Structure formats: C-alpha cells, structure tokens
C-alpha cells in the first residue's frame, strides 16, 4: 500500500482552525482512497504545521527518521504557507511531491476567513524550482481534499510514486543474445545505467543447464500451476514437462540476479532443442508482477515495468501488427500468446506456434497461450535508447469487442485510440524510430507515466 507523508504549510496571521481542519480533511481523504498517512505529531509545532525555518528543520528530521517508509510527500496549503519553512523541510526529499492548495470560497473572503492559498502555491513552487526540488501539481490549481477530482489527482500521483520508486533502481535481465535478424531491439546499456536501470546479461546456456538440473518437486508444482492457467489439450506430456522446467529455470535466474523484469530470446533454440515456445511462461511472469518481454526487447521490458508499476496491474507486450480495414481509429495488436490471465477473458488454451511449425516442423513450438483478450480502457507505450538518451511515448485508448477473422493466428485484439488517429501514431513511431512493440495495461495511466518520466526520472517522453 502507498504511504504519503503529509506536510501542512502555515502562516501565523491566518486562523489556526484552517490548519486543524486541513489535517483532518486530508487524512480522511487519503485513508478513504486507500492510502496510508504519515504525519508529524500535531503537538510538535503550532497546529502541526510548518511555518518557520526551525519548524522546517524539525519536519526534515521527521522525514529522515521515517526514510523508506513513505512513497511521496503531499504538501497541503490550507492558507498561504511559508516558503522558508517549506524549503528547509523539503530540500532533501528524494520522492515525488504533490502540491495542493485549498480554494477560497464565496462569502468567506473577509480577513477572518480568507486563505490566499492560490498565491501561496505560486510562491512556494517558485522557491522549490529555484532550489531544484521536483514537484507535481494538482490538475485544478486549487482544490479541496473532499473534491472528487482530488481523488483522481491522488490516483495519478500514486502511480507516479510507484514508477519513481520502482525504476529508480531496478535490474532487467537480458536472457540470451539478440536474435541476429532483430536489429530493432538493440539497446544502449550505458544510457540505461546512467538512469539507474541496470541490465544483467545471461547466456541461454545457463537457462539450459538449470532446466536439465531442475528440482523435480518444483517442476511438478509448475506443471500443476500452468495447467490451472491454460488447457494443454492432447499435447505430449514432455511439452508440459519442458515448459515447466523452463519456468523453474527462469524463476531461479530472476531470484539469483534480483530481477524485476526480463527480456528473453524466445527463438529458435527453445523450439529446436525442446520443442516449446515460452509464451505461457512470459504471461505468467507478467501476472506475477515481473515484467517479461519476448524477442529480447530489453527496451520495452522497461516500459512494461513502468506500466505495471503505474497501474499496479499486469502488463503484456504486443506487436502493432495489422490495419483494421480502412478504419483510422483502430489497429490490430497481436502476439503469439504471452498474455497474463488478468488481461484475458477466462482460461486460455495452449496452441502451437504456426511460424515455427512452418520453419522447423510440427510440434516445434508448443506453448503459446491463446484466448480472448478482455475489452476495456488501456494505456499503451513504447521505449527506446538513442543517442545516449532514454526515450518513450504513451497513449490511451480501448480494447474493443470488434471481431477479428476466425483464422487469425495467436492472440489478437483491436485497439481503438482515444485521441487522434492510428495513422498519426504509426507515422510518429516510424519517424521517431520506435520498433513495432508496445507494452499495454488496463486503465488510464499516461499522466502518471509522463510525469514520472519527464519530471522525476529525466526520460524524454511524448504523449501522443
């Protein structure tokens, strides 16, 4: 659960009851929306607010004592607040900061009731910017904690906090070499490292060795788990055995290297040597919150990680694959079958990868998990490294109930873009040099991704 540290700004000649009410109202709102609250003792300063430099230092000490216990700071301004106290309180904060200011009300503009928090928010933000302290604004410049729009601000800010904490220091495993034919998945490890995203390269020989030595009990548990996810039909038992052994091997590697995401070389060694495709396993890893990209797409393993952090929900990687007739708002997204069960309607069934069957013979690519993708609002995005920098884009739309032809291979779904046209998105991707993969998750999270990347993580991002 996300925990927010609450900061209350004060200026002494404003009525004290404003500060006392704000503490109660903000705490009630945060808890109502499912967040934990960490607040300095109300008796430690006048009304529990921060006004002077000394009070600011006291709040900074409070944050230091609770370091690691909070994901973000909410700066609450029930009145104008004091810039000096706020600066000394917040100058060493390393988590996102949301600045909220109470609105003045009609009929309460006399000296006894006027807040001037709008003006104070402008002043406070100016001082924070001068000091190089990053901060986030509510969408309405002034807003009451009980306003329904503030609940949405909190949802977006929670996503920002999860992304910043999760990407500030993470390990992505590149398992296997880049497939020679796929120059599109080249990456710049040094550019990632400079943003504290560490890439660990692991040879497929380690995977094969672990598969062959896999613990029998662990393999049996995997087999049982995978059969709950998908119907294996009448495929030979050795297919499930090999898929389970691969699942155990990848789990061991994830634990050994402390990985929060992987990108896997998914062909053609697994198909030629073991007769399997790893799609079901990748979908299951994503279901468990471990971002798992196929085709060694390390770049988009990062975007998958960001999306699953933002949404606190599973994610998947799909190709932007086919036009949907001449419809300018729709495009077909496809992949062989690496979808997590939370993004599918019901249980899937195991199929054989037709491309591998054509190339290597029948039975060479068993393991794609096929089923109907759940409809609803989604966020999609993609990630790249270029010229020593990190770049990304996000957009929103929905997975529709539009039908795809019956003989369409693998997991396909129709994506409808919320704003602009699919043609504009495709031209953007082509001109900017993004590959054909996009990460996708349920819900609207583009604001969280954009703010976290641009403001806190210094990653170039476009919202298209």
N, C-alpha and C positions, 0 to 999 in steps of 0.2 A: 504493500500500500504506500502511496506517495505521502510524504510528510512535508508540510510547509512551515518554515519559521515565520512568525508574524512580527512585523515591525510597525509600531504606531508612532507617527510623526506628530509633534505638538508645537504650538507656540502659545506662551503662557497667558497672553491677554485674551485668548478665546475661552469660551465657557468650558470648564472641565468635564461637564456631563457629556459633551460631544465625544470625548476620548473614551470615557467609560462605556458609552453606548456602542461605539465603534468596535471595541474589543469584543463585546458580547455578540454583536450582529455578525462580525466577520467570523468568529469562532463557530457560531451556529451554522452559518452558510457553508463553511469548509467541511464541517462534520456531516452536514446533510448531504453533501455531494461526494462523500466517501473518502475524504482526506483527513489525515492526522494533523494536529496543530501543535506546534512547539512555540510557546510564548514565554517571555521573561516575566517573572513574578510581578504582579500588579503593584505590590508594595515596594518594589526596589527603586522606583522613581515616582515622580508626581503622576498619578493616574496610570502608571505603567508605560508611559510614552517616552520618547527621546526628544529632548529639546536642546540641551547644552552639549558642549564638547565632552565634558566628563560623563554625561549620560550616554553619549555615543560610544565612548570607550568601554563603558560598562556593558552595553549591548554587544559590542565586538567581542568582549571577553565571554559573554554568554554564548555567542555563536561558536567561538573557539572550543569551549568546554563540550559542546554538542556536535563537534565536527564529525561528519559522516552519518549523522542521524537525520538530516533533512536534505531534501532534493531541490528545493528552491526557496526563495525569500519573497514574501508578499509585503510590499511597502504600502501601508494603509495611511492615507492622509484624510482624517476627518475634518481638519482645518488646514491652514496654510502650511504648517510644519516649519521645521528649521533646517536650513541647508548644512550648517556647520555640524550639528549633531548627527545628521544623516550621513554625511561624508565620513566621519570618524567611525560610525557604526558599520558602514558597508564597504569601506575601502579595500578590505582583504577578502571579500566574498568571492568564492570561485564557482558558485552555482547560479543559474538564471534568477533574475529579479523581475517581478511583476509590480508595476507602479499603478496603484488605484487611488482615485481621489473622489471624495463624496461630492455630489451635486448640491448647489444651493437650491432652495425651494421658494416658490412664490409665497408671499405672505410671511416669510421668515428672513427678510433682508435687512432687518434692523441690526444695530450693533450687538445686541444680546444674542442673536441667533445666526448671524451671517458667518459663513465658513471661509470663503476665499480660497478653497482648496484647488480650484482650477488654476488660479495664479500661482499657488504654491507648487503645484505639479510642474508647471513650466520652469519655475526657478530651480526646483530640485533636479529635474532632468538636465538642465544646463550644467549644474555643478557635477553631476555624475559623468556627463560627457567630457567635461574638462579634465576629470581625473582618469578617464579611460575605463570607467566602470560600465560594463554592458548591462542593458536593461530592456524590458519589454513593456509595451503599453497595452492597456485595455482598448478594445475597438472603439467604444464610446469614451471620449476623453474623461468625462466624469460619469460615475455610475455608482449606484447604491448596491451594497452587497446582496440585498434581497431581490434585486432586479434579475429577471430570468436570463437576460443577456450576459450577466456576470457569470452565471453557471457555465455558459459556453466559453467565456474567457478562461475559466478555470480548467475546463476540459482541454482546451488548446494548450494552455500553459503546462499542464501535467504532461502532455505529450512532448513538449519542448524539454522539460526536465528529464524525462526518461531517455530521450535521444542524447542529450548532452552528457548525462552520466554514463550511458552505455557505450557511446562512441569516443568518449574522452580517453579511454584506454581499453582497447579490445584486440583480440587475436583472431585472425582469419586464417584458416588452413587451406593452402593450395595443394590439393592431393592429386599428384600425378603431373606430368608435363602438359603444356598447352598442345592440343591437337594441331598438327602441322597446318592443316587446312584452315584453321580458325585464327587468322591474324587479328581478327576483330576483338579478341579477348586479351590482347596484350595489356600489360599494366606497368605502372611506374611505382615500384615498391618504396623507393626513397620518398617520393611525394606523399605517399600514404603515411610512412613512418613519421614524417615531419608534422602530421596531424594526429600523431599518437595512435594510428591504426597499424598494428604490426601484422606482417604476413609471414607465416611459417610454411615452408615448402617441404612436402613429404612425398617421397617416391612411392609409386604403386607397389614396388617390391615389398615395402613394409606392410601394405594392405594385404597382399597375397600371403605373406608369412603369418600374419595374425589370423587370417581366415583359416589356414591349414592347422593352426595350433589352438583354435578357438575352444573354450571350455564347453563341454557337452551340455552341462546344465544351462548355461547362458544361451546356447543355441536353441535348446528346446523351449526356453522361455520366449525367445524371439519368435520362433515359429508360431507359438500359440498367440502371441501379440499380433503378428502380421495377419493371421487367419481371422482375427476379430475385425481388422481394418478392411479386408478385402476378400472376395471369394476367389479361391485359387482354381476352382473348376477341376478339370481332369488332367492337369499338367503333371508330369512325373514328379515323384517326391523329391528327387535330387534338386529340382529347381527351387523349391521352398527351402531346402537344406542350404543351398549355396547363397540364396538371398539372406537367410538368417545369419550365416557365417559372415557375410559382408557387413550386415548390420552390427554384429558384435565387434568386428574389427574396427569399424568407424567409431563406435562408442569408445573403444579403448584409446584410439588416437585422439579423439576430442578431449577425453579426460587427461591423457598424458601431456598434451600441449595447451591445456586450459583454453580451448577454442570456444568462441561464442558464435562462430559461423564457419562454414566450409564451402569450397568450390571444388567439385570433383571432376576428374577426367572420366567421363562416363562411357566412352567408346574408344577403340574397339576391343581392348584387351579383355574386359569383363565378358564380352559377348563371345569372343573366340575361345577363351580359356574355360569359362564357367557356364556359358550359355544363358547368361542372365543380363537384364538391364536393371539399373539401380533406382528406377523412378519411384517405386513404392517406398524405399528407404528414405529418399530425399524428402518426400511428402511427410513421412512420419517425423523426421528430424524437425521440419518446419512446424509441425503440430506441437512439438515439444519446446518450441521457442529457440531452437538452434538454426539459424539461417543457413539454408543449404541450397546452393546453386549448382546446376549441371553445367557441362561443357567448359569447365574450369573458368567460369565467369566470376573472377575474384571481385572485379569492379561492382557487379550487381549483387554479390554477396553482401557488400557494404550497404547498398541501398535496401536490400531485404532486411538487414539488421536494423537500419534506421526506421523502416516502416513497421516492423514488428514491435520495436520499442515505442514508437508513437502510438500505435493502436492497442498495444498490449494484447495482440491477437496474431494468429498465424499468418504467414505470408507465402507467396509462391512466385516462381519465375516463369514467364510465358513469352513466346515469340509474338511480335506484331506481324501477323502472318498473311492474311488474305483480305482483299477488299470484299465488302458485302454488297455485291451488285454495284450500283452507282450511288448508293446512299452516302452522303457526305458527312453524316454524323456517326456512322457505325463502321467497325472494323472487326475482323475475326482474330481473336487471340488463340494461340494453340501451343501446347507442348505435349510430349509423348504421354505423360501421366504422373508428374511429380506433385500432384495437388494434395495438401493436407486435408484430412477428413472434415475439418470445420468449414472448409470452403466448398464442400461438395454437398449435394442433396442425397443423403443416405449413404449406404455402403457401396464401395466400388467393386469392380471385378478385375482380376488380373488378365492381361492380354499379352500378346506377342508383338514386339516392335516390327512393323512390316518392312521398314527400311533395312533393318539388319537381316530379316528373313530373306529379303531380295538379294542382299550382298553376300551373306555368309551361310545361308541355308536355313531350313525350317528348324525351329527350336533354339535358335541362337540368341534371341533377345526377349526371353520371358521375364516379365517383371513390371510392365507398365500398368499403372492403376487407373482404370478407365471408369468414368461415371459422369453424371450431370453436374455441372458447376452451379452453385447456388446463385440466384439473381440478387440484385440489390446494389446500393451505392458503394463505390470503391474509390480508392486512391491508387494511382499508378505512378511509377517513377523509374528513372534510369540514372546510371552513374558512370563516369569515365575519369581517367587520368590523362592529362595532355599538357605539354609544355611545362612540366614540373608542378602543375596545379591539379586540384580536385574540382570536378565539375559535375553538376546534376540538374535534372529537371523533374518536376512533378506536375500532375494534372489530376482532375477528378471527373467522375462520370458514373456509369452504372453498368453492371452486367444485366443484360436484358433476357427476356424469355423468347426472343426471336429464334426461330428454328435454323439449324444447320443441316445440310444434306445428310441423309441416313448413313451413307458410306464414308463420311468424313473420318479419317483416321485419328486416334488418340483423343485427348481432352481438348475440346474446342468450345469457345463461348463467344458471344457477340458483345463487344464493348461499345457503349454509346457515350460520346464525350459530352460533358455538361456545357461547356462554353467553347465557341469557335468550332472549326471543322476538323475532321480527321485528316483531311488533306493538308491543312496548316501544320498539324502535329507531325505528319510524315515528312513534310518539307523541312521543318525545323530539325528533326532528327537526322535527316540526310545531310543537310548543310553543316550542322554542328558536329557531325561525325560520331553520333551515338550508334551502338550496334542495335540489332533487331530485338534485343531482350528488354522486357520491362518487369519490374517487381510490382506485385499487386497485393493489396489487403483490403479488408472490409472497412467502410466508413470514410469520413471526410477528414483527412489529416494533412492536407497540403500546407495549411498555415503553420502547423507545428513543425513540419519538415523545413519549410522555407526559413522560418525564424531561427530554428536551431542551427541550420547550416550556415546561413548568411551572417547572423548576428553573433553567435557564440562559438562556432567551430571554424569560421573563416573558409568555408567551402562555397565556391561560386554556384549559384542555383537560379534557375528560371522557373517561374510558374506560368505554364502555357495553357 
